[in-house]
Every structure is written in C-alpha cells, then in structure tokens.
Amino acid sequence: MADAAPLPRFYVPPVTGRARAAWRDGHEVPLPPTEAHHAAHVLRLQAGDAVELFDGCGASAAARVVHVRRGEVVAVVESVGAPAARPLPHIHLAFAVPKGRRLAWLLEKATELGVESLVPVRFERSVAARGDLSAAARRRWVAHSIAAAKQARLVFLPALEPPCTLQEFLASPHAGIYGDLSTAAVPVAEALRACVPLAAFYVVVGPEGGLTAAERRAMDAGGLAAARLGRTTLRIETAAIALVSAVTALQGG
C-alpha cells in the first residue's frame, strides 16, 4: 500500500506573551490571513479536510478544517503533538547580507538545517543596500523561513534578530567559528575538533569582498576561531550553509 500523502501544514504563531501555542483537543484555531488565503484559494481546502498546525516554537497539532468562508479558515484541534525540543547544538548564524534571491536561498536552507537564530551583520565590505535590511524586507525573510519550515516539516522557526554592526554583535562573547581564507585559518574540520562541544554555537560569514584585518582581530578576541572551507572564494550563502552543515555533522547535531 502506498504511503498516504503528507497533510498540508499551516503556521499559527503563539499568542503574544506565550512561549508556545497552548492548544488542546477541541480547540478552534483560526489561521492567520496569509495561511488562510493559501488554504482556501491555493489548496482549496474545505470543511472536513485534515491539516497539521505548528507554531514555530516546538508545538504541533493534528487538526481538521471546520470553517472556510470569506477569507477565514478555522480548524479544530484533534490531537496535540508532544512538545519538541531543539537538538543540540543550538546554531546561531551571523552573516553579511547577500542580494536578492541569494538571500532567500540562504534563509530557506538555514531554516531547513535547524538554525536557531539569524543575525544580519554589517561588515566594512558589505554590499547589501539599505533596503535589503528594511522592515518590509525582514517580513519577506520571515515568509521564506515559514515556507521552508512547512516544506521540511519542522516545528521550529529561527529567530530573526535586528541588523547590527560587527562591533555590536561582538559586544558579548560568542563561541564558535567564522569563515576565513587567510593563512591563519585552519580547515573547518580541524577548527571544530578543537572546539569544546557547546549548547550554543555561533557561525559567522562575512562579505564576499573578504574580512579586514581589524575584523579578524575583533572576532578572534571575541571567542571565534577562523575556519577555512577550501581555497576558493565562496558566495556568502554557500559558505554559510557549508559551515552550518559542518557544525551539525561534527558537533553532534
């Protein structure tokens, strides 16, 4: 017998002030407007259709659509899933912002890999335009992460931190690695083997124009180790996903 097709998934964030959704059996859950539009006009769901809900904070539930009308979709919870915990290590990705679809790709893949937070950082040689860091742009970033979590059947979304300068980011210590092509950097596997396994691990990826000597010194002093992926200059999104994948594999995630 063929496996049943996976159920449509919808993101329903927890009520403001709660760490995660407090769903219970029989609880009616209205879908957010964008999710309701997708359910009603793209998937054309009807009352009685089975769906899955997740809140991006570890909560999930099996539910069934009970109301589709005038842009509103309501589902009733039939079974609440066991609360999930993020696997270790908790990976935090700080990155120079690439342009356009390359940024969308980075956000999607970082979400799929289970990154806990995303921190856009301005470096001296960053090339992202001011509009790339606007509030409207950040809303699009969240949408990319939601779509990736739905596709990968994840129950967590990464936190999207406000843009900051490297100096602001390094105001507190961060244990982890940063990508670097300089002769001082060691291969990423060697750098990770030298790291004590930590619950929180930071990965920093600078701009394609490279890091300045001052930026390297600042990251070294801030607790980050220089790691090299190879001899070629990688795009931001390629380096970010390669480094996160290496941490996940070698640090026990």
C-alpha positions as protocol buffer text, in pm:
chain_id: "A"
residue {
  index: 1
  type: MET
  ca { x: 0 y: 0 z: 0 }
}
residue {
  index: 2
  type: ALA
  ca { x: 134 y: 343 z: -94 }
}
residue {
  index: 3
  type: ASP
  ca { x: 212 y: 585 z: 185 }
}
residue {
  index: 4
  type: ALA
  ca { x: -51 y: 849 z: 245 }
}
residue {
  index: 5
  type: ALA
  ca { x: 28 y: 1195 z: 113 }
}
residue {
  index: 6
  type: PRO
  ca { x: 155 y: 1432 z: 382 }
}
residue {
  index: 7
  type: LEU
  ca { x: -107 y: 1665 z: 523 }
}
residue {
  index: 8
  type: PRO
  ca { x: -99 y: 2038 z: 442 }
}
residue {
  index: 9
  type: ARG
  ca { x: 82 y: 2231 z: 716 }
}
residue {
  index: 10
  type: PHE
  ca { x: -1 y: 2577 z: 846 }
}
residue {
  index: 11
  type: TYR
  ca { x: 193 y: 2814 z: 1066 }
}
residue {
  index: 12
  type: VAL
  ca { x: -4 y: 2960 z: 1357 }
}
residue {
  index: 13
  type: PRO
  ca { x: 219 y: 3166 z: 1589 }
}
residue {
  index: 14
  type: PRO
  ca { x: 158 y: 3152 z: 1964 }
}
residue {
  index: 15
  type: VAL
  ca { x: -45 y: 3425 z: 2130 }
}
residue {
  index: 16
  type: THR
  ca { x: 174 y: 3720 z: 2225 }
}
residue {
  index: 17
  type: GLY
  ca { x: 334 y: 3660 z: 2563 }
}
residue {
  index: 18
  type: ARG
  ca { x: 337 y: 3281 z: 2537 }
}
residue {
  index: 19
  type: ALA
  ca { x: 647 y: 3073 z: 2470 }
}
residue {
  index: 20
  type: ARG
  ca { x: 447 y: 2833 z: 2253 }
}
residue {
  index: 21
  type: ALA
  ca { x: 89 y: 2764 z: 2150 }
}
residue {
  index: 22
  type: ALA
  ca { x: -142 y: 2637 z: 2427 }
}
residue {
  index: 23
  type: TRP
  ca { x: -353 y: 2416 z: 2202 }
}
residue {
  index: 24
  type: ARG
  ca { x: -578 y: 2144 z: 2339 }
}
residue {
  index: 25
  type: ASP
  ca { x: -811 y: 1888 z: 2185 }
}
residue {
  index: 26
  type: GLY
  ca { x: -1130 y: 2051 z: 2060 }
}
residue {
  index: 27
  type: HIS
  ca { x: -970 y: 2397 z: 2048 }
}
residue {
  index: 28
  type: GLU
  ca { x: -1076 y: 2601 z: 1743 }
}
residue {
  index: 29
  type: VAL
  ca { x: -779 y: 2772 z: 1577 }
}
residue {
  index: 30
  type: PRO
  ca { x: -826 y: 3048 z: 1315 }
}
residue {
  index: 31
  type: LEU
  ca { x: -547 y: 3051 z: 1058 }
}
residue {
  index: 32
  type: PRO
  ca { x: -356 y: 3379 z: 1008 }
}
residue {
  index: 33
  type: PRO
  ca { x: -467 y: 3573 z: 697 }
}
residue {
  index: 34
  type: THR
  ca { x: -182 y: 3463 z: 470 }
}
residue {
  index: 35
  type: GLU
  ca { x: -221 y: 3100 z: 574 }
}
residue {
  index: 36
  type: ALA
  ca { x: -599 y: 3120 z: 537 }
}
residue {
  index: 37
  type: HIS
  ca { x: -560 y: 3258 z: 185 }
}
residue {
  index: 38
  type: HIS
  ca { x: -325 y: 2973 z: 93 }
}
residue {
  index: 39
  type: ALA
  ca { x: -562 y: 2715 z: 241 }
}
residue {
  index: 40
  type: ALA
  ca { x: -876 y: 2850 z: 76 }
}
residue {
  index: 41
  type: HIS
  ca { x: -757 y: 2983 z: -259 }
}
residue {
  index: 42
  type: VAL
  ca { x: -443 y: 2782 z: -341 }
}
residue {
  index: 43
  type: LEU
  ca { x: -509 y: 2443 z: -183 }
}
residue {
  index: 44
  type: ARG
  ca { x: -888 y: 2492 z: -196 }
}
residue {
  index: 45
  type: LEU
  ca { x: -943 y: 2312 z: 132 }
}
residue {
  index: 46
  type: GLN
  ca { x: -1294 y: 2251 z: 253 }
}
residue {
  index: 47
  type: ALA
  ca { x: -1460 y: 2172 z: 584 }
}
residue {
  index: 48
  type: GLY
  ca { x: -1362 y: 1822 z: 688 }
}
residue {
  index: 49
  type: ASP
  ca { x: -1011 y: 1829 z: 539 }
}
residue {
  index: 50
  type: ALA
  ca { x: -729 y: 1718 z: 769 }
}
residue {
  index: 51
  type: VAL
  ca { x: -434 y: 1953 z: 829 }
}
residue {
  index: 52
  type: GLU
  ca { x: -134 y: 1998 z: 1058 }
}
residue {
  index: 53
  type: LEU
  ca { x: -61 y: 2309 z: 1263 }
}
residue {
  index: 54
  type: PHE
  ca { x: 272 y: 2426 z: 1405 }
}
residue {
  index: 55
  type: ASP
  ca { x: 366 y: 2738 z: 1597 }
}
residue {
  index: 56
  type: GLY
  ca { x: 737 y: 2771 z: 1513 }
}
residue {
  index: 57
  type: CYS
  ca { x: 825 y: 2723 z: 1882 }
}
residue {
  index: 58
  type: GLY
  ca { x: 801 y: 2344 z: 1909 }
}
residue {
  index: 59
  type: ALA
  ca { x: 425 y: 2290 z: 1933 }
}
residue {
  index: 60
  type: SER
  ca { x: 226 y: 2098 z: 1671 }
}
residue {
  index: 61
  type: ALA
  ca { x: -121 y: 1950 z: 1634 }
}
residue {
  index: 62
  type: ALA
  ca { x: -331 y: 1740 z: 1401 }
}
residue {
  index: 63
  type: ALA
  ca { x: -646 y: 1933 z: 1314 }
}
residue {
  index: 64
  type: ARG
  ca { x: -943 y: 1940 z: 1081 }
}
residue {
  index: 65
  type: VAL
  ca { x: -1091 y: 2232 z: 889 }
}
residue {
  index: 66
  type: VAL
  ca { x: -1437 y: 2325 z: 1018 }
}
residue {
  index: 67
  type: HIS
  ca { x: -1496 y: 2664 z: 857 }
}
residue {
  index: 68
  type: VAL
  ca { x: -1399 y: 2819 z: 522 }
}
residue {
  index: 69
  type: ARG
  ca { x: -1575 y: 3143 z: 439 }
}
residue {
  index: 70
  type: ARG
  ca { x: -1494 y: 3496 z: 324 }
}
residue {
  index: 71
  type: GLY
  ca { x: -1121 y: 3463 z: 364 }
}
residue {
  index: 72
  type: GLU
  ca { x: -1145 y: 3297 z: 705 }
}
residue {
  index: 73
  type: VAL
  ca { x: -1035 y: 2941 z: 772 }
}
residue {
  index: 74
  type: VAL
  ca { x: -1080 y: 2777 z: 1113 }
}
residue {
  index: 75
  type: ALA
  ca { x: -950 y: 2433 z: 1215 }
}
residue {
  index: 76
  type: VAL
  ca { x: -1036 y: 2232 z: 1525 }
}
residue {
  index: 77
  type: VAL
  ca { x: -753 y: 2054 z: 1708 }
}
residue {
  index: 78
  type: GLU
  ca { x: -795 y: 1677 z: 1717 }
}
residue {
  index: 79
  type: SER
  ca { x: -462 y: 1569 z: 1866 }
}
residue {
  index: 80
  type: VAL
  ca { x: -184 y: 1778 z: 2021 }
}
residue {
  index: 81
  type: GLY
  ca { x: 170 y: 1660 z: 1950 }
}
residue {
  index: 82
  type: ALA
  ca { x: 430 y: 1616 z: 2222 }
}
residue {
  index: 83
  type: PRO
  ca { x: 629 y: 1939 z: 2276 }
}
residue {
  index: 84
  type: ALA
  ca { x: 955 y: 1922 z: 2081 }
}
residue {
  index: 85
  type: ALA
  ca { x: 1300 y: 2032 z: 2196 }
}
residue {
  index: 86
  type: ARG
  ca { x: 1563 y: 2177 z: 1966 }
}
residue {
  index: 87
  type: PRO
  ca { x: 1853 y: 1938 z: 1902 }
}
residue {
  index: 88
  type: LEU
  ca { x: 2200 y: 2037 z: 2020 }
}
residue {
  index: 89
  type: PRO
  ca { x: 2400 y: 2233 z: 1939 }
}
residue {
  index: 90
  type: HIS
  ca { x: 2183 y: 2542 z: 1906 }
}
residue {
  index: 91
  type: ILE
  ca { x: 2339 y: 2703 z: 1599 }
}
residue {
  index: 92
  type: HIS
  ca { x: 2325 y: 3079 z: 1552 }
}
residue {
  index: 93
  type: LEU
  ca { x: 2417 y: 3216 z: 1208 }
}
residue {
  index: 94
  type: ALA
  ca { x: 2552 y: 3570 z: 1174 }
}
residue {
  index: 95
  type: PHE
  ca { x: 2603 y: 3673 z: 814 }
}
residue {
  index: 96
  type: ALA
  ca { x: 2671 y: 3953 z: 571 }
}
residue {
  index: 97
  type: VAL
  ca { x: 2351 y: 4001 z: 371 }
}
residue {
  index: 98
  type: PRO
  ca { x: 2367 y: 3878 z: 10 }
}
residue {
  index: 99
  type: LYS
  ca { x: 2143 y: 4024 z: -257 }
}
residue {
  index: 100
  type: GLY
  ca { x: 1805 y: 3916 z: -389 }
}
residue {
  index: 101
  type: ARG
  ca { x: 1726 y: 3550 z: -441 }
}
residue {
  index: 102
  type: ARG
  ca { x: 2059 y: 3450 z: -291 }
}
residue {
  index: 103
  type: LEU
  ca { x: 1935 y: 3580 z: 44 }
}
residue {
  index: 104
  type: ALA
  ca { x: 1606 y: 3392 z: 6 }
}
residue {
  index: 105
  type: TRP
  ca { x: 1801 y: 3073 z: -64 }
}
residue {
  index: 106
  type: LEU
  ca { x: 2020 y: 3125 z: 244 }
}
residue {
  index: 107
  type: LEU
  ca { x: 1717 y: 3179 z: 468 }
}
residue {
  index: 108
  type: GLU
  ca { x: 1540 y: 2871 z: 336 }
}
residue {
  index: 109
  type: LYS
  ca { x: 1837 y: 2637 z: 373 }
}
residue {
  index: 110
  type: ALA
  ca { x: 1938 y: 2772 z: 714 }
}
residue {
  index: 111
  type: THR
  ca { x: 1583 y: 2709 z: 834 }
}
residue {
  index: 112
  type: GLU
  ca { x: 1586 y: 2356 z: 692 }
}
residue {
  index: 113
  type: LEU
  ca { x: 1912 y: 2287 z: 878 }
}
residue {
  index: 114
  type: GLY
  ca { x: 1757 y: 2393 z: 1207 }
}
residue {
  index: 115
  type: VAL
  ca { x: 1946 y: 2717 z: 1270 }
}
residue {
  index: 116
  type: GLU
  ca { x: 1810 y: 2876 z: 1588 }
}
residue {
  index: 117
  type: SER
  ca { x: 1872 y: 3241 z: 1506 }
}
residue {
  index: 118
  type: LEU
  ca { x: 1971 y: 3453 z: 1209 }
}
residue {
  index: 119
  type: VAL
  ca { x: 2171 y: 3772 z: 1265 }
}
residue {
  index: 120
  type: PRO
  ca { x: 2231 y: 4008 z: 970 }
}
residue {
  index: 121
  type: VAL
  ca { x: 2564 y: 4180 z: 1032 }
}
residue {
  index: 122
  type: ARG
  ca { x: 2712 y: 4483 z: 856 }
}
residue {
  index: 123
  type: PHE
  ca { x: 3081 y: 4441 z: 777 }
}
residue {
  index: 124
  type: GLU
  ca { x: 3316 y: 4703 z: 635 }
}
residue {
  index: 125
  type: ARG
  ca { x: 3293 y: 4546 z: 287 }
}
residue {
  index: 126
  type: SER
  ca { x: 2923 y: 4457 z: 296 }
}
residue {
  index: 127
  type: VAL
  ca { x: 2741 y: 4537 z: -28 }
}
residue {
  index: 128
  type: ALA
  ca { x: 2374 y: 4495 z: 73 }
}
residue {
  index: 129
  type: ALA
  ca { x: 2167 y: 4805 z: 6 }
}
residue {
  index: 130
  type: ARG
  ca { x: 1984 y: 4978 z: 290 }
}
residue {
  index: 131
  type: GLY
  ca { x: 1654 y: 4846 z: 152 }
}
residue {
  index: 132
  type: ASP
  ca { x: 1779 y: 4491 z: 196 }
}
residue {
  index: 133
  type: LEU
  ca { x: 1761 y: 4544 z: 574 }
}
residue {
  index: 134
  type: SER
  ca { x: 1429 y: 4731 z: 590 }
}
residue {
  index: 135
  type: ALA
  ca { x: 1130 y: 4623 z: 797 }
}
residue {
  index: 136
  type: ALA
  ca { x: 948 y: 4520 z: 478 }
}
residue {
  index: 137
  type: ALA
  ca { x: 1245 y: 4311 z: 371 }
}
residue {
  index: 138
  type: ARG
  ca { x: 1257 y: 4144 z: 710 }
}
residue {
  index: 139
  type: ARG
  ca { x: 889 y: 4047 z: 676 }
}
residue {
  index: 140
  type: ARG
  ca { x: 980 y: 3876 z: 350 }
}
residue {
  index: 141
  type: TRP
  ca { x: 1264 y: 3698 z: 528 }
}
residue {
  index: 142
  type: VAL
  ca { x: 1018 y: 3556 z: 781 }
}
residue {
  index: 143
  type: ALA
  ca { x: 794 y: 3437 z: 498 }
}
residue {
  index: 144
  type: HIS
  ca { x: 1085 y: 3249 z: 340 }
}
residue {
  index: 145
  type: SER
  ca { x: 1162 y: 3077 z: 671 }
}
residue {
  index: 146
  type: ILE
  ca { x: 797 y: 2980 z: 723 }
}
residue {
  index: 147
  type: ALA
  ca { x: 779 y: 2827 z: 375 }
}
residue {
  index: 148
  type: ALA
  ca { x: 1098 y: 2629 z: 437 }
}
residue {
  index: 149
  type: ALA
  ca { x: 977 y: 2501 z: 774 }
}
residue {
  index: 150
  type: LYS
  ca { x: 649 y: 2388 z: 620 }
}
residue {
  index: 151
  type: GLN
  ca { x: 828 y: 2208 z: 337 }
}
residue {
  index: 152
  type: ALA
  ca { x: 1079 y: 2038 z: 570 }
}
residue {
  index: 153
  type: ARG
  ca { x: 805 y: 1953 z: 823 }
}
residue {
  index: 154
  type: LEU
  ca { x: 983 y: 2136 z: 1104 }
}
residue {
  index: 155
  type: VAL
  ca { x: 818 y: 2267 z: 1420 }
}
residue {
  index: 156
  type: PHE
  ca { x: 1073 y: 2541 z: 1490 }
}
residue {
  index: 157
  type: LEU
  ca { x: 1143 y: 2868 z: 1311 }
}
residue {
  index: 158
  type: PRO
  ca { x: 1468 y: 3060 z: 1352 }
}
residue {
  index: 159
  type: ALA
  ca { x: 1455 y: 3387 z: 1542 }
}
residue {
  index: 160
  type: LEU
  ca { x: 1534 y: 3681 z: 1314 }
}
residue {
  index: 161
  type: GLU
  ca { x: 1748 y: 3930 z: 1501 }
}
residue {
  index: 162
  type: PRO
  ca { x: 1773 y: 4301 z: 1413 }
}
residue {
  index: 163
  type: PRO
  ca { x: 2059 y: 4405 z: 1182 }
}
residue {
  index: 164
  type: CYS
  ca { x: 2373 y: 4512 z: 1366 }
}
residue {
  index: 165
  type: THR
  ca { x: 2733 y: 4606 z: 1307 }
}
residue {
  index: 166
  type: LEU
  ca { x: 3010 y: 4358 z: 1376 }
}
residue {
  index: 167
  type: GLN
  ca { x: 3113 y: 4568 z: 1675 }
}
residue {
  index: 168
  type: GLU
  ca { x: 2761 y: 4545 z: 1817 }
}
residue {
  index: 169
  type: PHE
  ca { x: 2749 y: 4171 z: 1754 }
}
residue {
  index: 170
  type: LEU
  ca { x: 3079 y: 4118 z: 1935 }
}
residue {
  index: 171
  type: ALA
  ca { x: 2976 y: 4327 z: 2236 }
}
residue {
  index: 172
  type: SER
  ca { x: 2925 y: 3995 z: 2418 }
}
residue {
  index: 173
  type: PRO
  ca { x: 3142 y: 3683 z: 2374 }
}
residue {
  index: 174
  type: HIS
  ca { x: 3038 y: 3427 z: 2112 }
}
residue {
  index: 175
  type: ALA
  ca { x: 3193 y: 3080 z: 2100 }
}
residue {
  index: 176
  type: GLY
  ca { x: 3211 y: 2936 z: 1751 }
}
residue {
  index: 177
  type: ILE
  ca { x: 3381 y: 2984 z: 1414 }
}
residue {
  index: 178
  type: TYR
  ca { x: 3400 y: 3235 z: 1132 }
}
residue {
  index: 179
  type: GLY
  ca { x: 3476 y: 3166 z: 768 }
}
residue {
  index: 180
  type: ASP
  ca { x: 3814 y: 3293 z: 655 }
}
residue {
  index: 181
  type: LEU
  ca { x: 4051 y: 3245 z: 362 }
}
residue {
  index: 182
  type: SER
  ca { x: 4360 y: 3385 z: 534 }
}
residue {
  index: 183
  type: THR
  ca { x: 4663 y: 3170 z: 607 }
}
residue {
  index: 184
  type: ALA
  ca { x: 4581 y: 3191 z: 979 }
}
residue {
  index: 185
  type: ALA
  ca { x: 4262 y: 2989 z: 930 }
}
residue {
  index: 186
  type: VAL
  ca { x: 4262 y: 2612 z: 972 }
}
residue {
  index: 187
  type: PRO
  ca { x: 4040 y: 2362 z: 786 }
}
residue {
  index: 188
  type: VAL
  ca { x: 3688 y: 2368 z: 925 }
}
residue {
  index: 189
  type: ALA
  ca { x: 3701 y: 2007 z: 1048 }
}
residue {
  index: 190
  type: GLU
  ca { x: 4018 y: 2085 z: 1244 }
}
residue {
  index: 191
  type: ALA
  ca { x: 3867 y: 2403 z: 1387 }
}
residue {
  index: 192
  type: LEU
  ca { x: 3557 y: 2217 z: 1502 }
}
residue {
  index: 193
  type: ARG
  ca { x: 3752 y: 1930 z: 1657 }
}
residue {
  index: 194
  type: ALA
  ca { x: 3936 y: 2189 z: 1866 }
}
residue {
  index: 195
  type: CYS
  ca { x: 3609 y: 2338 z: 1992 }
}
residue {
  index: 196
  type: VAL
  ca { x: 3459 y: 2218 z: 2317 }
}
residue {
  index: 197
  type: PRO
  ca { x: 3102 y: 2098 z: 2240 }
}
residue {
  index: 198
  type: LEU
  ca { x: 2866 y: 2377 z: 2345 }
}
residue {
  index: 199
  type: ALA
  ca { x: 2491 y: 2415 z: 2371 }
}
residue {
  index: 200
  type: ALA
  ca { x: 2511 y: 2743 z: 2175 }
}
residue {
  index: 201
  type: PHE
  ca { x: 2745 y: 2766 z: 1876 }
}
residue {
  index: 202
  type: TYR
  ca { x: 2793 y: 3068 z: 1650 }
}
residue {
  index: 203
  type: VAL
  ca { x: 2880 y: 3062 z: 1281 }
}
residue {
  index: 204
  type: VAL
  ca { x: 2985 y: 3393 z: 1125 }
}
residue {
  index: 205
  type: VAL
  ca { x: 3011 y: 3452 z: 750 }
}
residue {
  index: 206
  type: GLY
  ca { x: 3148 y: 3779 z: 618 }
}
residue {
  index: 207
  type: PRO
  ca { x: 3107 y: 3952 z: 281 }
}
residue {
  index: 208
  type: GLU
  ca { x: 3243 y: 3819 z: -48 }
}
residue {
  index: 209
  type: GLY
  ca { x: 3489 y: 4108 z: -52 }
}
residue {
  index: 210
  type: GLY
  ca { x: 3655 y: 3947 z: 247 }
}
residue {
  index: 211
  type: LEU
  ca { x: 3723 y: 4044 z: 605 }
}
residue {
  index: 212
  type: THR
  ca { x: 3953 y: 4324 z: 707 }
}
residue {
  index: 213
  type: ALA
  ca { x: 4245 y: 4257 z: 938 }
}
residue {
  index: 214
  type: ALA
  ca { x: 4068 y: 4455 z: 1210 }
}
residue {
  index: 215
  type: GLU
  ca { x: 3755 y: 4241 z: 1174 }
}
residue {
  index: 216
  type: ARG
  ca { x: 3960 y: 3922 z: 1206 }
}
residue {
  index: 217
  type: ARG
  ca { x: 4130 y: 4052 z: 1519 }
}
residue {
  index: 218
  type: ALA
  ca { x: 3795 y: 4152 z: 1668 }
}
residue {
  index: 219
  type: MET
  ca { x: 3642 y: 3808 z: 1607 }
}
residue {
  index: 220
  type: ASP
  ca { x: 3949 y: 3630 z: 1741 }
}
residue {
  index: 221
  type: ALA
  ca { x: 3927 y: 3840 z: 2057 }
}
residue {
  index: 222
  type: GLY
  ca { x: 3552 y: 3774 z: 2079 }
}
residue {
  index: 223
  type: GLY
  ca { x: 3595 y: 3397 z: 2110 }
}
residue {
  index: 224
  type: LEU
  ca { x: 3554 y: 3291 z: 1747 }
}
residue {
  index: 225
  type: ALA
  ca { x: 3800 y: 3067 z: 1562 }
}
residue {
  index: 226
  type: ALA
  ca { x: 3900 y: 3117 z: 1197 }
}
residue {
  index: 227
  type: ALA
  ca { x: 3790 y: 2823 z: 980 }
}
residue {
  index: 228
  type: ARG
  ca { x: 3866 y: 2759 z: 614 }
}
residue {
  index: 229
  type: LEU
  ca { x: 3639 y: 2563 z: 379 }
}
residue {
  index: 230
  type: GLY
  ca { x: 3885 y: 2545 z: 90 }
}
residue {
  index: 231
  type: ARG
  ca { x: 4099 y: 2759 z: -134 }
}
residue {
  index: 232
  type: THR
  ca { x: 3819 y: 2911 z: -339 }
}
residue {
  index: 233
  type: THR
  ca { x: 3620 y: 3223 z: -257 }
}
residue {
  index: 234
  type: LEU
  ca { x: 3264 y: 3113 z: -186 }
}
residue {
  index: 235
  type: ARG
  ca { x: 2950 y: 3317 z: -207 }
}
residue {
  index: 236
  type: ILE
  ca { x: 2800 y: 3417 z: 126 }
}
residue {
  index: 237
  type: GLU
  ca { x: 2511 y: 3174 z: 110 }
}
residue {
  index: 238
  type: THR
  ca { x: 2733 y: 2883 z: 0 }
}
residue {
  index: 239
  type: ALA
  ca { x: 2980 y: 2940 z: 282 }
}
residue {
  index: 240
  type: ALA
  ca { x: 2701 y: 2983 z: 537 }
}
residue {
  index: 241
  type: ILE
  ca { x: 2528 y: 2656 z: 456 }
}
residue {
  index: 242
  type: ALA
  ca { x: 2856 y: 2464 z: 426 }
}
residue {
  index: 243
  type: LEU
  ca { x: 2972 y: 2585 z: 768 }
}
residue {
  index: 244
  type: VAL
  ca { x: 2637 y: 2520 z: 936 }
}
residue {
  index: 245
  type: SER
  ca { x: 2628 y: 2170 z: 786 }
}
residue {
  index: 246
  type: ALA
  ca { x: 2979 y: 2101 z: 914 }
}
residue {
  index: 247
  type: VAL
  ca { x: 2885 y: 2213 z: 1265 }
}
residue {
  index: 248
  type: THR
  ca { x: 2572 y: 1999 z: 1258 }
}
residue {
  index: 249
  type: ALA
  ca { x: 2769 y: 1692 z: 1149 }
}
residue {
  index: 250
  type: LEU
  ca { x: 3078 y: 1734 z: 1366 }
}
residue {
  index: 251
  type: GLN
  ca { x: 2931 y: 1885 z: 1682 }
}
residue {
  index: 252
  type: GLY
  ca { x: 2667 y: 1616 z: 1729 }
}
residue {
  index: 253
  type: GLY
  ca { x: 2355 y: 1788 z: 1594 }
}
